[in-house]
Structure formats: structure tokens, C-alpha cells
């Protein structure tokens, strides 16, 4: 069983395509949204937060996220736009991008560099 929370969002598919819904699924209010792309083969992140909670969705391609909450570490692979990884403030996370991957990030707080903790767990 996975230690970190991955939500399986409702997805509806018919001959016209698929539609995935993110409605009342997150345990926080989203105040900042951004996406990362063009990072083929690159690692990004490598930090944790003081207060910010995040939700990550690989809209396209595959993104593998190394997660460590100081007790448990695990690689979580997002490979379907219906999967949403919840990242808590205590979670050290590093994202590694597959070819053509696009990662959507929704945050509970606005950007503030002093909110980042750059020291990994030992």
C-alpha cells in the first residue's frame, strides 16, 4: 500500500474523448496554479514547504516524484491525467520528467521563497 495519497479523479470516457473532473476533491483551497513542461529528463523541486500544500497532476506524459516525509520515502509515478498526488508541507519532493511530460501544480499558498525548506531529511 502506498504511503502517500494519490487521488483517482472521476474520468468519463466516450467516443468523443475523456473528461476528468477535479471538483471538491482537494483538502485545501487552490490559490496558485502553474504547470511545468519542456523539462524532458530533468529533475525539479528538491524541497519541502513550511505551510504550502500542493496537488500534482501529470496532464501529459510521465512524471516520477520522489517523496520523503522524514519517516517514509517512496517514488510515486503519475502517468494518467486522472491521478492527483497530494504533497503535504512536510513532504520533500523531487519531480523527474519523462519525454513530453506536462505537470500541473495547484498550491494552497502564493509563491514565497522563504516558505521553502531546501535541506533534505537525513
C-alpha positions in Angstrom: 0.0 0.0 0.0 1.3 3.5 -0.9 2.2 5.8 1.9 1.4 9.0 0.1 -2.0 10.0 -1.2 -2.8 9.6 -4.9 -6.4 10.6 -5.7 -8.1 8.8 -8.6 -10.2 11.6 -10.1 -13.5 10.8 -11.8 -13.0 10.3 -15.5 -15.7 9.9 -18.1 -14.8 8.5 -21.5 -16.9 8.1 -24.6 -16.1 8.2 -28.4 -15.5 11.9 -28.2 -12.7 11.6 -25.7 -12.2 11.7 -21.9 -13.1 14.3 -19.4 -11.6 14.3 -15.9 -13.2 16.3 -13.1 -11.5 18.0 -10.2 -14.4 19.2 -8.1 -14.3 19.4 -4.3 -11.6 16.7 -4.3 -8.7 18.7 -2.7 -8.4 19.2 1.0 -7.3 22.8 0.6 -8.3 25.9 -1.4 -6.2 26.5 -4.5 -4.7 30.0 -4.6 -1.9 29.4 -7.1 -1.8 27.2 -10.2 1.1 26.6 -12.6 2.4 24.0 -15.0 5.9 22.7 -15.8 6.8 21.5 -19.3 9.8 21.2 -21.6 11.7 19.5 -18.7 12.4 16.2 -20.5 14.7 14.1 -18.4 15.2 16.9 -15.9 14.7 16.8 -12.1 12.9 19.7 -10.5 11.8 20.5 -7.0 14.1 19.2 -4.3 12.5 20.9 -1.4 9.6 20.9 1.1 7.5 23.7 2.5 6.7 25.3 5.8 2.9 25.6 5.1 2.1 25.1 1.5 0.1 22.0 0.4 0.1 21.0 -3.3 -1.7 18.8 -5.7 0.2 17.4 -8.7 -1.3 16.1 -12.0 0.7 14.8 -15.0 -1.5 16.2 -17.7 0.6 14.5 -20.4 3.5 12.0 -20.2 5.0 10.5 -17.1 6.4 12.3 -14.0 8.0 10.4 -11.2 8.0 12.1 -7.9 10.4 11.1 -5.1 8.6 11.7 -1.8 10.1 11.6 1.7 8.2 12.8 4.8 11.1 12.2 7.2 9.8 8.7 8.0 8.9 7.0 4.7 10.3 7.6 1.2 8.7 6.4 -2.0 8.7 7.0 -5.7 5.3 7.9 -7.0 4.7 7.7 -10.7 2.0 9.8 -12.3 1.2 8.6 -15.8 -2.5 9.4 -16.3 -4.3 12.8 -16.0 -6.8 11.2 -13.7 -4.2 10.7 -11.0 -3.6 13.5 -8.5 -0.7 13.3 -5.9 -1.2 15.3 -2.7 2.0 16.8 -1.3 1.9 18.0 2.3 4.2 20.7 3.7 6.4 18.0 5.4 7.0 16.1 2.1 10.3 16.5 0.5 9.6 16.1 -3.2 11.7 15.9 -6.4 10.0 15.5 -9.7 11.7 13.8 -12.7 10.1 14.4 -16.1 9.7 11.9 -18.9 9.7 13.0 -22.5 6.9 15.5 -23.3 5.6 15.5 -19.8 3.4 18.4 -18.5 2.9 18.7 -14.8 0.0 20.8 -13.4 0.7 22.1 -9.8 -2.0 23.6 -7.6 -0.9 25.2 -4.4 -2.6 26.4 -1.2 -0.4 29.5 -0.9 1.1 32.1 -3.2 4.8 31.9 -4.0 7.1 32.9 -1.2 10.8 31.8 -1.4 11.1 31.9 2.5 8.4 29.2 2.6 10.8 26.7 1.0 13.0 24.3 3.1 16.0 23.2 1.0 17.5 20.8 3.5 16.5 17.2 2.8 15.8 14.7 5.6 18.9 12.7 6.7 
